[in-house]
Amino acid sequence: MAERPVDGSVAAVESVARFGERLLANIERVMIGKRATIELTLVALLCEGHLLLEDVPGVGKTTLARALARSIGGEFRRVQCTPDLLPSDISGITYYNQRRGEFEFRPGPVFANVVLADEINRATPRTQSALLEAMAERTVTIEGETMPLPRPFLVLATENPIELEGTFPLPEAQLDRFLIRLSIGYPDEADEEAIFARFGAGDPLADLPAVTSPADLIAVSTAARAVTISADLRRYLTRLVRATRANESVELGASPRGTLALGRAAQALAALRGRDYVLPDDIKELVPATLAHRIILSPEARLRGRTVGQLLEEIVASIPVPVE
């Protein structure tokens, strides 16, 4: 099943694994007891994909985003989304400089390596749409001029799914641009005590150092794409995604972008774990994080109490796993 590569990709993948361990250890200085969540965050980082952190307030969404940004050493900008936020507040504006007697462009916060869109569902649909081109094409078009964004470019968005007053749900097109959606969850008792002890003496995030650079990140991202996915696993992965469109409980299934997202994420996860080939377990583990936010259940299924998580579990159980 696993077609081992014949080139020298093993050494490259080992460099990805070392990179991941270095970043993970650094972020764990401020995120306690969330190793699996951090690992999936690093998967999104290696894929140069965007990450949606969806959870209740106070569990560490913004802390994780800031820790990741600090750790990679790139330019970081934060956008606090509110209903009065304008698209130009994100992308930038062209203004007339009276001193120079000419028009100049003032870049917005989207011109950074890591953009934290905090409480993104509080921004209006018009403002949310300002991020669509940036997330999909990594460019910004203003007054007919298209400008490239720096690389790497990563949007980390947070939202609270419980509080609905004054919020604007993300449209399907926007959700589909996120490679991964994560929920952090509450810590267990021991971890919560450790959080209190660590943050009670000060803010460790303020002293968190950068342990890599944007250039190094681009290099390891390229190495992660050298991980092999066998023909059998490509067929298995495609069948999993296509099954979300054929299910009677589904109104909107995962798009081909979901297929690409699952495949790229599986390569990154395998590389982080020191392998130059993808296993079926890598794909199955990533199905909820990469596909759940791309699926809309039918009204009948929702009335019956069905959830997207249950649907994906059934699909994974129903598709035969390739064997040697």
N, C-alpha and C positions, 0 to 999 in steps of 0.2 A: 504493500500500500504506500509506504513512505519512500519516494524516490529521492535518494540522497544526492546532493549536488556533486558534480565532479570538479568544480573549481575550488578556489581557496576561501570559500565563504565561511568556513568554520571559525577562522581567526576573527573575521569581521563580526560574526555573531557574538563571539566571546567579548569583544569590545562593547557591544550593545549591553550585554549582561552586566559588565562592570560599571558602565554608565548608569544603568538602572539602579544598581545597588547603592551607588554613591548618592544619587538623587533621592532614593527612597529613605536612606538613613538620615539625610538632611531634613527632609520634610517630616519624618517621624519625631524630630525634636519639638515640633509644635502640634502635630496631629497624633494623638496617643490612641493605640488600639484599633487603628483603621488601616492596617497594612493592605488588605484586599482592595479597599477603595483607592488607596494611593497607587497601587499597581495598575488599576484600570485607568486612572488619571494619566499615568505615564504611557499607557498604550495610546491614548489620544494624543499625547505630546509627540510620540515617535511617528505617528501617522500624520502629523501636522493637521490634525482634525480639531473640530470645535467641541467643547464640552458643556453640557447643561447639568448644573447641580440643582436638583429639585428636592427640597426637604423643608421641614418646619424651622422656624427661627432658632438660632442659638446652638446649632449642632456642629458648626464649624465650616459652613460653605465658603464664606468669605475668607476665613483663615487659610483654608486649603488653597484657594485661588492665589492669595497673596504669597503664601509659602512657595508655591510652584513658580510664580513669577520671579521671586527673589532668587530662587535656587538656580535658574537658568541664566541669570545675569543679563537679560535683555531689557529693552525699554518697556516700562510698564505704565499703563494709563488706566484709570478707573472712571467709569461713567455711572453715576447714581441715577437710575432711571426713575423719572417722575412723569405725571401726566402732562406737565408743561414743557418737557424736554422736546426740542425741535430736531429735525434731521440734520440741520446745519451744525447743531451742537455736537454731533458725532463725526460728521464727515469733514467739516471745516467750511470756511466762507471766503469769498473773494470781496475785497474792500478797496476803496480808493485811498491811497496814501497821498495826502495833500502835500507833504514835505517833498516827496519824490515826483509828484505829479503823474502817477501811474497806478494801475490796478495791481494788487498783490494778493496772493493766496495765503491764507492762514490755515495750516493743517489742523484738523480736529484730532481728538484722542484716538481715532481709529488708526492713525499712522503710528503704530507702535508694534512691538513684537507680541506682547500679551495685553489684551484688552479685557478688563473685568467689567461686564455689564451687570451691575448689581440690581437685583429685583427687576429683571427685564420685562416681566409681565405688567409692570406699572407704567411702562411707556405706551403711548398710543400706537395703533397699527401703522400709522404713517411713519412714525419714528422707528418702529421695529423694522419696517421695510428698508430703512436706510442701511441696515446691516446685511441685507440679502446679497447684494452684489459683492460686498467685501468678503463675506463668508464663502461664497461660491467661487468667485473669480479672483479673489485677492487683489482687486482693483477698486478704485473709486472714480466715478465719472461726475464731474461738476462743470456745468455750462459747456458741455460738449467735449471736454478734455478728459481723457482717461489716464489716471495716474496709478502706477503700481504701488502696492503696500510692501513694507519690509518683510523679509523672510528670515526666520520663521514668523508666521502670523497665526495667532491663536486667540479665539474668542472664548472666554470662560464666562458663562452666564449663570446667574443664580435666580431662583424663584421659589416662592412659598405657595405650595399647591392648596393649602387649607384656606387662607384668607382670600376671599373673592371680591370684597368691596373695593372699588377703585382700581381694579386690575383689568387687563385685556389679554385673554388667552392667546397664546402663540398660534398662528395659523399653521396648517399642515406644511406649507412650503418652507416656513421658517424652521419648524421642528426637523424637517428632513435634512437641513444643512448641518445639524449637529451629529457628529460621528457617534457620540456616546452620551447617554443620559444616566446619571447616577443619583442615588439617594444615600446619604451618609448614615443616617440612623442614630439613635441614642447610644452612648457608651454603656458598657456594663458597670457594675458598682466599683470594681477595683480600678478600672480605667478612669472613672469619673473622679475618684479620690486622687489619682495620679495627676489628672488635669488640674485639680484644685491646688495641689502641692506645687506644681510647676509654674502655673500662672499666678499663684498667690504671691510669689516672691518678685514678680516682674513680668514683662512681656518678652518671652523668648523670640518672638517674631521680629522684634526690633533689631536683634543682633544676628539674625539668620544670614549666613554668608552665601554668596554665589559659589556653586561647586562645578559649574560648567559655563559654556558660552554659547551664543547663538550659532557660531560657526561649528562648534563641536556637535551641537544638536542636529544641524543639517547633515553632518557627516554620518552620525549614527542612524539617522532616519533613512538615509540611502542604504546603509548596511542592512537594516531590518527588512528592506524590500527584497533582499537576496534570499530570504528564507523560502524554502521550497514548499509548495502546496501540490501534492500529487494530483493526477488527473481524476482519480477516484474521489478524492476529497473535494476537488472543485465541483464535481458533479453532485456530491452530497450536499455541499454548501448551497448550491443553486437550487436544489430540490427543496431544501428547508425554507428558503425565502419565497419561492414560488408557491409553496403550500399555504402561505399566509394570504395569498390572493384567491385561492380556490375554495377556502373554507366558507361554509354557509353562514357562519357567525360574524364574518368580516364584511364591513362596508368598504373599507379602503385598506389594501394590503401594502406590504413593503415594496418600494420601488427598486429598480436596478441599482440606484445609488445605495440602497440597503445591502444589496449583494456585494458591491465593492467595499462598503464599510466593514462588513463582517469579515471578508477575506483579508483586507489590510490589517484589521485589528488582530486577527488570528496570527498573522505573520509577526506583528509587533510583540504579542504576548509570548509566542514561542521564542523569539529572540531575547526577550527579557529574562526568560527562564533558561537561557543558554543552549537552546536547540536551533539547528539550522533547517528544521523541517516542522511542519504543522501536524499535530495530532487531532483526531476527532474530538477529544475532550476539550481542546482549545476552542474549537468552534462552538461546541455545546455550551461551554461556560460563558461565551460572549453573546449568545443569542439574546438574552433579556436586555442587556445594556445597549446593544446596537440596533435592535429591531422593535422593541416594545413601543417606543415613542413614534414610530412610523406607521402604526396600525390603528385603525378606528373600527370598533365593533359596531355591528348593526344595532338599531334601536331595540329590536326584539331580543338580541343577546344581552344587552344591558339590562333590560327589564327582567330577564331570567337570572340576573345576578352574576353573569359571566364576567371574567376579567381577562385582560390581555395576557397577564402572567399565566393563567390557567390554559389559555389557548396555546401559548408557545410551549408549555410543558407537554401538552398533548401532541403537538406537531413534532417536537423532538423525539418523543417516544414512538411515534408512528413511522418515522423515516428510518429504514435500515442503515446501520453504520457500516461503512466499508471495512472489510477485514483482509488480512494478508491472504 
